[in-house]
Amino acid sequence: MEYNDIYQKAKELIVDYLRVEENEVNLETDLVEDLCADSIALVELGFKFSETFSVPMIDAKPELFVVKNIVDFLQENGMN
């Protein structure tokens, strides 16, 4: 799967789950700092990413709260 396709799908999941506007999410967006995602939201999004991209569950590391780092993880670990 191409990087931009992964980014667009991940962005869609984030927008839908966190109920934010699409223009609030870009590669530099921090889910916690910018979108106020709590620990439950992070776990749920981790499950959604895991299911959608066939990747292992994302660890709750602060560096993986940034959209670019999430997309990088999904590209490196995805089986799609």
N, CA and C atoms as an extended XYZ file, in Angstrom:
240
Properties=species:S:1:pos:R:3:atomname:S:1:resname:S:1:resid:I:1 pbc="F F F"
N         0.849       -1.174        0.000 N   MET     1
C         0.000        0.000        0.000 CA  MET     1
C         0.896        1.239        0.000 C   MET     1
N         0.556        2.212       -0.809 N   GLU     2
C         1.345        3.435       -0.924 CA  GLU     2
C         1.196        4.309        0.326 C   GLU     2
N         2.239        5.079        0.615 N   TYR     3
C         2.271        5.920        1.813 CA  TYR     3
C         1.053        6.842        1.888 C   TYR     3
N         0.744        7.524        0.793 N   ASN     4
C        -0.375        8.460        0.803 CA  ASN     4
C        -1.707        7.745        1.038 C   ASN     4
N        -1.847        6.536        0.507 N   ASP     5
C        -3.066        5.755        0.743 CA  ASP     5
C        -3.204        5.390        2.220 C   ASP     5
N        -2.085        5.013        2.823 N   ILE     6
C        -2.087        4.688        4.256 CA  ILE     6
C        -2.453        5.931        5.059 C   ILE     6
N        -1.834        7.048        4.707 N   TYR     7
C        -2.117        8.308        5.401 CA  TYR     7
C        -3.599        8.664        5.292 C   TYR     7
N        -4.154        8.584        4.103 N   GLN     8
C        -5.559        8.958        3.907 CA  GLN     8
C        -6.495        8.058        4.710 C   GLN     8
N        -6.230        6.747        4.710 N   LYS     9
C        -7.082        5.820        5.456 CA  LYS     9
C        -6.931        6.041        6.969 C   LYS     9
N        -5.692        6.235        7.427 N   ALA    10
C        -5.459        6.496        8.851 CA  ALA    10
C        -6.143        7.796        9.261 C   ALA    10
N        -6.040        8.807        8.425 N   LYS    11
C        -6.686       10.094        8.690 CA  LYS    11
C        -8.197        9.915        8.786 C   LYS    11
N        -8.754        9.150        7.885 N   GLU    12
C       -10.196        8.875        7.903 CA  GLU    12
C       -10.616        8.210        9.219 C   GLU    12
N        -9.825        7.227        9.662 N   LEU    13
C       -10.129        6.554       10.924 CA  LEU    13
C       -10.066        7.529       12.101 C   LEU    13
N        -9.057        8.374       12.109 N   ILE    14
C        -8.889        9.349       13.189 CA  ILE    14
C       -10.054       10.341       13.198 C   ILE    14
N       -10.385       10.882       12.038 N   VAL    15
C       -11.485       11.849       11.924 CA  VAL    15
C       -12.791       11.218       12.391 C   VAL    15
N       -13.070       10.006       11.904 N   ASP    16
C       -14.323        9.341       12.264 CA  ASP    16
C       -14.386        9.011       13.754 C   ASP    16
N       -13.297        8.464       14.291 N   TYR    17
C       -13.336        8.025       15.682 CA  TYR    17
C       -13.325        9.197       16.669 C   TYR    17
N       -12.473       10.179       16.417 N   LEU    18
C       -12.354       11.298       17.352 CA  LEU    18
C       -13.362       12.409       17.065 C   LEU    18
N       -14.097       12.255       15.968 N   ARG    19
C       -15.114       13.250       15.573 CA  ARG    19
C       -14.529       14.649       15.495 C   ARG    19
N       -13.461       14.749       14.714 N   VAL    20
C       -12.823       16.033       14.469 CA  VAL    20
C       -12.973       16.366       12.987 C   VAL    20
N       -12.689       17.591       12.647 N   GLU    21
C       -12.747       18.015       11.249 CA  GLU    21
C       -11.521       17.488       10.506 C   GLU    21
N       -11.722       17.160        9.247 N   GLU    22
C       -10.630       16.620        8.439 CA  GLU    22
C        -9.435       17.562        8.387 C   GLU    22
N        -9.691       18.876        8.353 N   ASN    23
C        -8.585       19.834        8.270 CA  ASN    23
C        -7.792       19.948        9.574 C   ASN    23
N        -8.261       19.305       10.642 N   GLU    24
C        -7.531       19.297       11.913 CA  GLU    24
C        -6.453       18.216       11.945 C   GLU    24
N        -6.470       17.319       10.972 N   VAL    25
C        -5.543       16.189       10.968 CA  VAL    25
C        -4.591       16.310        9.787 C   VAL    25
N        -3.291       16.358       10.106 N   ASN    26
C        -2.239       16.323        9.085 CA  ASN    26
C        -1.092       15.491        9.647 C   ASN    26
N        -0.020       15.374        8.907 N   LEU    27
C         1.075       14.508        9.344 CA  LEU    27
C         1.724       14.961       10.649 C   LEU    27
N         1.629       16.235       10.967 N   GLU    28
C         2.254       16.758       12.189 CA  GLU    28
C         1.320       16.728       13.400 C   GLU    28
N         0.074       16.347       13.214 N   THR    29
C        -0.903       16.362       14.297 CA  THR    29
C        -0.548       15.349       15.382 C   THR    29
N        -0.586       15.795       16.616 N   ASP    30
C        -0.396       14.933       17.784 CA  ASP    30
C        -1.790       14.615       18.326 C   ASP    30
N        -2.117       13.331       18.388 N   LEU    31
C        -3.459       12.930       18.797 CA  LEU    31
C        -3.817       13.413       20.195 C   LEU    31
N        -2.837       13.449       21.088 N   VAL    32
C        -3.087       13.855       22.474 CA  VAL    32
C        -3.052       15.376       22.600 C   VAL    32
N        -1.967       15.977       22.163 N   GLU    33
C        -1.779       17.425       22.334 CA  GLU    33
C        -2.742       18.251       21.485 C   GLU    33
N        -2.946       17.850       20.232 N   ASP    34
C        -3.754       18.654       19.311 CA  ASP    34
C        -5.225       18.264       19.281 C   ASP    34
N        -5.521       16.976       19.466 N   LEU    35
C        -6.896       16.505       19.328 CA  LEU    35
C        -7.500       16.034       20.647 C   LEU    35
N        -6.735       16.147       21.725 N   CYS    36
C        -7.208       15.802       23.073 CA  CYS    36
C        -7.685       14.354       23.202 C   CYS    36
N        -7.038       13.438       22.497 N   ALA    37
C        -7.392       12.020       22.616 CA  ALA    37
C        -6.951       11.514       23.985 C   ALA    37
N        -7.844       10.786       24.648 N   ASP    38
C        -7.495       10.215       25.947 CA  ASP    38
C        -6.984        8.783       25.756 C   ASP    38
N        -6.623        8.145       26.855 N   SER    39
C        -6.025        6.809       26.765 CA  SER    39
C        -6.992        5.791       26.164 C   SER    39
N        -8.270        5.911       26.443 N   ILE    40
C        -9.246        4.976       25.871 CA  ILE    40
C        -9.324        5.163       24.363 C   ILE    40
N        -9.343        6.407       23.920 N   ALA    41
C        -9.383        6.686       22.481 CA  ALA    41
C        -8.142        6.136       21.786 C   ALA    41
N        -6.988        6.270       22.430 N   LEU    42
C        -5.748        5.765       21.835 CA  LEU    42
C        -5.787        4.246       21.682 C   LEU    42
N        -6.309        3.559       22.692 N   VAL    43
C        -6.422        2.099       22.619 CA  VAL    43
C        -7.392        1.700       21.512 C   VAL    43
N        -8.539        2.356       21.451 N   GLU    44
C        -9.524        2.048       20.418 CA  GLU    44
C        -8.971        2.305       19.020 C   GLU    44
N        -8.274        3.422       18.855 N   LEU    45
C        -7.666        3.696       17.557 CA  LEU    45
C        -6.601        2.652       17.233 C   LEU    45
N        -5.852        2.223       18.239 N   GLY    46
C        -4.867        1.164       18.038 CA  GLY    46
C        -5.518       -0.091       17.496 C   GLY    46
N        -6.668       -0.469       18.053 N   PHE    47
C        -7.406       -1.631       17.551 CA  PHE    47
C        -7.861       -1.408       16.113 C   PHE    47
N        -8.361       -0.213       15.826 N   LYS    48
C        -8.840        0.087       14.475 CA  LYS    48
C        -7.693        0.024       13.468 C   LYS    48
N        -6.539        0.577       13.830 N   PHE    49
C        -5.371        0.506       12.941 CA  PHE    49
C        -4.946       -0.945       12.742 C   PHE    49
N        -4.921       -1.706       13.833 N   SER    50
C        -4.514       -3.112       13.769 CA  SER    50
C        -5.420       -3.903       12.838 C   SER    50
N        -6.716       -3.721       12.978 N   GLU    51
C        -7.678       -4.436       12.140 CA  GLU    51
C        -7.616       -3.990       10.687 C   GLU    51
N        -7.561       -2.700       10.467 N   THR    52
C        -7.616       -2.145        9.118 CA  THR    52
C        -6.356       -2.443        8.317 C   THR    52
N        -5.199       -2.361        8.969 N   PHE    53
C        -3.928       -2.485        8.262 CA  PHE    53
C        -3.208       -3.806        8.522 C   PHE    53
N        -3.833       -4.702        9.263 N   SER    54
C        -3.220       -5.999        9.589 CA  SER    54
C        -1.824       -5.828       10.175 C   SER    54
N        -1.750       -5.003       11.200 N   VAL    55
C        -0.481       -4.761       11.892 CA  VAL    55
C        -0.635       -5.167       13.345 C   VAL    55
N         0.500       -5.376       14.035 N   PRO    56
C         0.410       -5.620       15.479 CA  PRO    56
C        -0.152       -4.375       16.160 C   PRO    56
N        -0.683       -4.553       17.332 N   MET    57
C        -1.227       -3.433       18.100 CA  MET    57
C        -0.133       -2.396       18.327 C   MET    57
N        -0.463       -1.139       18.108 N   ILE    58
C         0.490       -0.046       18.300 CA  ILE    58
C         0.670        0.201       19.791 C   ILE    58
N         1.928        0.279       20.228 N   ASP    59
C         2.223        0.591       21.628 CA  ASP    59
C         1.850        2.039       21.931 C   ASP    59
N         1.515        2.284       23.166 N   ALA    60
C         1.145        3.639       23.592 CA  ALA    60
C         2.384        4.441       23.951 C   ALA    60
N         3.269        4.596       22.981 N   LYS    61
C         4.470        5.405       23.169 CA  LYS    61
C         4.169        6.817       22.675 C   LYS    61
N         4.601        7.834       23.400 N   PRO    62
C         4.300        9.211       22.996 CA  PRO    62
C         4.692        9.538       21.556 C   PRO    62
N         5.787        8.970       21.060 N   GLU    63
C         6.180        9.269       19.683 CA  GLU    63
C         5.184        8.706       18.668 C   GLU    63
N         4.385        7.726       19.087 N   LEU    64
C         3.379        7.163       18.186 CA  LEU    64
C         2.021        7.851       18.320 C   LEU    64
N         2.007        9.016       18.957 N   PHE    65
C         0.786        9.816       19.015 CA  PHE    65
C         0.739       10.801       17.842 C   PHE    65
N         1.851       10.962       17.125 N   VAL    66
C         1.932       11.881       15.991 CA  VAL    66
C         1.557       11.119       14.722 C   VAL    66
N         0.689       11.719       13.921 N   VAL    67
C         0.143       11.042       12.743 CA  VAL    67
C         1.247       10.520       11.823 C   VAL    67
N         2.285       11.300       11.547 N   LYS    68
C         3.362       10.849       10.660 CA  LYS    68
C         4.002        9.571       11.191 C   LYS    68
N         4.239        9.509       12.483 N   ASN    69
C         4.859        8.326       13.073 CA  ASN    69
C         3.922        7.124       13.019 C   ASN    69
N         2.633        7.365       13.156 N   ILE    70
C         1.648        6.281       13.026 CA  ILE    70
C         1.670        5.735       11.604 C   ILE    70
N         1.649        6.641       10.621 N   VAL    71
C         1.654        6.211        9.217 CA  VAL    71
C         2.944        5.461        8.900 C   VAL    71
N         4.073        5.954        9.396 N   ASP    72
C         5.352        5.250        9.188 CA  ASP    72
C         5.277        3.832        9.767 C   ASP    72
N         4.733        3.706       10.984 N   PHE    73
C         4.594        2.393       11.625 CA  PHE    73
C         3.706        1.490       10.784 C   PHE    73
N         2.592        2.023       10.319 N   LEU    74
C         1.652        1.215        9.524 CA  LEU    74
C         2.297        0.757        8.216 C   LEU    74
N         3.074        1.631        7.587 N   GLN    75
C         3.733        1.244        6.342 CA  GLN    75
C         4.800        0.189        6.592 C   GLN    75
N         5.577        0.338        7.638 N   GLU    76
C         6.663       -0.605        7.924 CA  GLU    76
C         6.156       -1.971        8.380 C   GLU    76
N         5.002       -2.000        9.060 N   ASN    77
C         4.537       -3.229        9.678 CA  ASN    77
C         3.295       -3.838        9.020 C   ASN    77
N         2.720       -3.129        8.052 N   GLY    78
C         1.494       -3.587        7.422 CA  GLY    78
C         1.704       -4.798        6.532 C   GLY    78
N         0.657       -5.594        6.454 N   MET    79
C         0.710       -6.793        5.624 CA  MET    79
C        -0.211       -6.652        4.420 C   MET    79
N        -0.810       -5.465        4.235 N   ASN    80
C        -1.709       -5.248        3.096 CA  ASN    80
C        -0.923       -4.919        1.852 C   ASN    80
